[in-house]
Structures are given as C-alpha cells and as structure tokens.
C-alpha cells in the first residue's frame, strides 16, 4: 500500500473524526460514567443516612437504593458487553452477564414490590 491508500483507509475507518476528537469523546465518557456512579452512591448514602436518623420511619426507601444500583450495574454491564463484542475476551462476557442479571433482578424486584405482587 502506498501513502495515499493508507490515508484513505484511515479516513474511512475514522468516519470524519480526527484522533483528538476520539480521545476527547473517550475521556468525556469516562468522566460521565464516574460522575454517574458517584451520584448513585451519594443518593444511596443519603437514603441510608435518612434511615438511621429516622429510626425505621417512612423516609427510607429500599427500592430507591436498589434502583440506583440497578442503574449503575447496568452501566457497568453494558460496558463489559461492549468490550466483549470488540475484544472477544470471555471474562468480559461473564462480567457483563453477571452485572446485567443482577441489575435486571433488582429492577424486577422493585417493579413487583411497587405493584404489590411482593409485600
């Protein structure tokens, strides 16, 4: 391949994005993922503190904590699923299945609790 063919192939693969844009997008995704995780943890912590202050009152909501962890675990699970699709490493698939299963189970538990199927 000559220089022009290599450049044409690289441009086609990058679909109009330059390398800097790609790196900025990757970093932005990492920051957003971290902020989302921290927010889930802070809200869960605040909810748990309310339980301690309220001494078993009505302000604590275990469904809220479960949903927060379901959201965060689904974020992690989808990350590992994408990594598996791109890298074909079995441990990525195993982590994705475990995390997404826990997330789904938590979401189903909350839904069944909210609809009164589970007491």
C-alpha positions as CSV (number, residue, x, y, z in Angstrom):
1,X,0.0,0.0,0.0
2,X,1.2,3.5,-0.7
3,X,0.8,6.5,1.5
4,X,-2.4,7.7,-0.2
5,X,-4.1,4.3,0.1
6,X,-3.2,4.2,3.8
7,X,-4.6,7.7,4.4
8,X,-7.8,6.9,2.5
9,X,-8.3,3.8,4.6
10,X,-7.7,5.6,7.8
11,X,-10.1,8.4,6.9
12,X,-12.8,5.8,6.1
13,X,-12.2,4.0,9.4
14,X,-12.4,7.2,11.4
15,X,-15.6,8.4,9.7
16,X,-14.8,12.0,9.7
17,X,-13.4,12.1,13.3
18,X,-9.9,13.0,14.0
19,X,-7.8,11.3,16.7
20,X,-8.2,14.2,19.1
21,X,-12.0,14.1,18.8
22,X,-11.9,10.4,19.5
23,X,-9.7,10.8,22.6
24,X,-11.9,13.7,23.9
25,X,-15.0,11.5,23.4
26,X,-13.4,8.6,25.3
27,X,-12.4,10.9,28.2
28,X,-15.8,12.5,28.3
29,X,-17.4,9.1,28.5
30,X,-15.1,8.1,31.4
31,X,-15.9,11.2,33.3
32,X,-19.7,10.9,32.7
33,X,-19.5,7.2,33.9
34,X,-17.6,8.2,37.0
35,X,-20.0,11.1,37.8
36,X,-23.0,8.8,37.3
37,X,-21.5,6.2,39.7
38,X,-20.7,8.8,42.3
39,X,-24.2,10.3,42.1
40,X,-25.7,6.9,42.6
41,X,-23.5,6.2,45.6
42,X,-24.2,9.6,47.1
43,X,-28.0,9.3,46.7
44,X,-27.9,5.7,48.2
45,X,-25.7,7.0,51.1
46,X,-28.1,9.9,51.7
47,X,-31.1,7.5,51.7
48,X,-29.3,5.2,54.2
49,X,-28.5,8.1,56.5
50,X,-32.2,9.1,56.4
51,X,-32.9,5.5,57.6
52,X,-30.5,5.9,60.6
53,X,-31.9,9.4,61.5
54,X,-35.5,8.4,61.0
55,X,-35.1,5.1,63.1
56,X,-37.2,2.9,60.9
57,X,-39.7,5.6,59.8
58,X,-41.1,6.1,56.4
59,X,-38.5,8.3,54.7
60,X,-36.1,5.4,53.9
61,X,-36.9,3.7,50.6
62,X,-35.0,0.4,49.9
63,X,-36.5,0.5,46.4
64,X,-34.5,3.7,45.7
65,X,-31.2,2.1,46.6
66,X,-32.0,-1.0,44.6
67,X,-32.9,1.1,41.5
68,X,-29.7,3.2,41.9
69,X,-27.5,0.1,42.0
70,X,-29.5,-1.5,39.1
71,X,-28.8,1.6,37.0
72,X,-25.1,1.6,37.9
73,X,-24.7,-2.1,37.4
74,X,-26.5,-1.9,34.0
75,X,-24.0,0.8,33.0
76,X,-21.1,-1.4,34.0
77,X,-22.7,-4.5,32.4
78,X,-23.1,-2.7,29.1
79,X,-19.5,-1.5,29.2
80,X,-18.3,-5.1,29.7
81,X,-20.6,-6.4,27.0
82,X,-19.3,-3.8,24.5
83,X,-15.7,-4.8,25.5
84,X,-16.6,-8.4,24.9
85,X,-18.1,-7.7,21.5
86,X,-15.0,-5.8,20.4
87,X,-12.2,-7.8,22.2
88,X,-13.8,-11.3,22.3
89,X,-12.5,-12.0,25.8
90,X,-14.6,-14.5,27.8
91,X,-14.1,-12.8,31.1
92,X,-15.7,-9.6,29.8
93,X,-18.8,-11.6,28.7
94,X,-19.0,-13.3,32.1
95,X,-18.9,-10.0,33.9
96,X,-21.5,-8.5,31.6
97,X,-23.9,-11.4,32.2
98,X,-23.4,-11.3,35.9
99,X,-23.8,-7.5,36.2
100,X,-26.8,-7.3,33.8
101,X,-28.5,-10.2,35.5
102,X,-28.2,-8.6,39.0
103,X,-29.4,-5.3,37.5
104,X,-32.4,-6.9,35.9
105,X,-33.2,-8.9,39.1
106,X,-33.1,-5.7,41.2
107,X,-35.4,-3.9,38.7
108,X,-37.8,-6.8,38.6
109,X,-37.9,-6.9,42.4
110,X,-38.7,-3.2,42.6
111,X,-41.4,-3.5,40.0
112,X,-43.0,-6.5,41.8
113,X,-42.8,-4.6,45.1
114,X,-44.3,-1.4,43.7
115,X,-47.2,-3.3,42.1
116,X,-48.0,-5.2,45.2
117,X,-47.1,-8.6,43.9
118,X,-44.4,-8.9,46.6
119,X,-45.1,-7.5,50.0
